[in-house]
Amino acid sequence: MEDTQRQQPSLIAIRTSKEYVDMHVVRITLWALRQPLLVPVAFRFYGFTENQRERDMDMREMVDKVKKNEPLYGTSQLSPHMQGVAARNSRYAGVWLHIIPWFNFVNHEQHGIDTAKYYQQAERELEAERTKTA
């Protein structure tokens, strides 16, 4: 009788580590969405929303650096390859902050920003200063 009554395979699938991580991220996201103060802060922290004040401050700081002929994102003693490794390793590190804190203290050029806008604004300001004094 026992041979005929084989156990049916379990309906509960064994989760792979990727499925577990995806489930964990969804659960944390749903929890965060229920927190009224946490969502706006998280959206601003990850750059989903910015306000005009932050954009103006960024433009001012970077244009001032261009006018002083300084590097926009500082100087680094690491090779370009190692700067790229540091940038890739920390790209979404904030998402996993609750599991392992991973901070990036490396100056690198890989921010995904078109820096031409800073140079164009600096040229406009320098031209305005020249015409004002002339």
N, C-alpha and C positions, 0 to 999 in steps of 0.2 A: 504494500500500500504506500509505503514511503517513497518508493521509486516513482510511482505515478503522480505523487503530489510534490513535484519539484517546486522549489521556491521560484516565484516569478522574479525577474530582474526588478530591482528597486526603481520606483518612479523618480526618486530623487537623484538627479545627475550629480556626478562628482564634478565639482567646480575646479577649473584650472586656475592657476594663479592670476592670469590676466582677467578672467571673469570675476574673480574675487576682488581684484583691485578696481575693476569697473563698477562693481556693485558698491564697493566701499566709497568711491568717489560720488556716485549718485546719492547714496545715503547721506553723506556729509553735505552735499549740495542742497538736498531737500531740507536738511536741518538748518543750514545757513539761511535759506530763503524764508524760514519762519522767524528769523531773528530780525526785528525791524531796524535795528541800528547797525547790524553787521553787514548787510547787503550793500548799502551805499559806500561804506568804507572799503569793502572788498572790491567793488567795481572800480573805485578810484585807484586803489593799490595796484590792481592789475592793468590799469590803463584803459578800461572799457569806457569810462567817462572821465572827462577832464573839464575844468572850468576855464573861463577866459583868463582869469587871474594867473593860473598856472602856466598857460600858454604864453602870456605876456612876459612873465618872469623868466621862462626858459629862453624866449627870443632875446630878451635884454641881456641875459648872462652870456649867451653864445655870441651875440653880435659884439659885445664888449671884448670877448676873447679874440674874435676875428680881427677887430681893430688893433688890439695889442700884439697881433701876430703870434698868439699862443695856440697850442694844440687844443682842439675842442674838448676832448675827453681825457686830457692829461697825458703824461708820458709813462711808458712801461719799460721795464728792463727785460721782459720776456720776449721770446721770439714770436713772430706773427702766428706760427703754428700753435704755440702754447696759449696765446691769447684767444685763438679760435676754440681751443679745447675748453678753456675756462668759460667762454661765452656759451658754448653748447651745453656744458654740464649744468649751468645755472639758469638756463632759459625758462623753465617752468618749475624752478625749485620752490617757489612760494606755494605751489599747489600741494607739495608733499611736506610742507613745513611741520605738520603735526606728526609725521613719521620720522623724518631725519632732517634736522636743520642743516641747510647747505647755503652758505653765503658766498658771494663773489666780491672779492676785494681787488680784482685785477682791472687795471685800466686797459680798455680795448676799444677798437673802432667799430665793432660789430653790434650796433644798436638797432639796425633796421630803419634808420632815419635818413632822409635825403638832406644832407647838410648844405645843399646849394642855396636853400632859402636863407640861411644865416649869412652867407657871403653876399647874396643879392641885397639883403636888407642893409648890410654894412656898407656896400657900395652906394646905395641910395642916401644913407645918412652922411657919408663922407662927401658926396656930391652936394647935398643940401648945405653942409657946413662950408664948403668951398664957395658956393654961390652967395651965401650969406655974408661972408667976409669980403667978397669982391665988390 
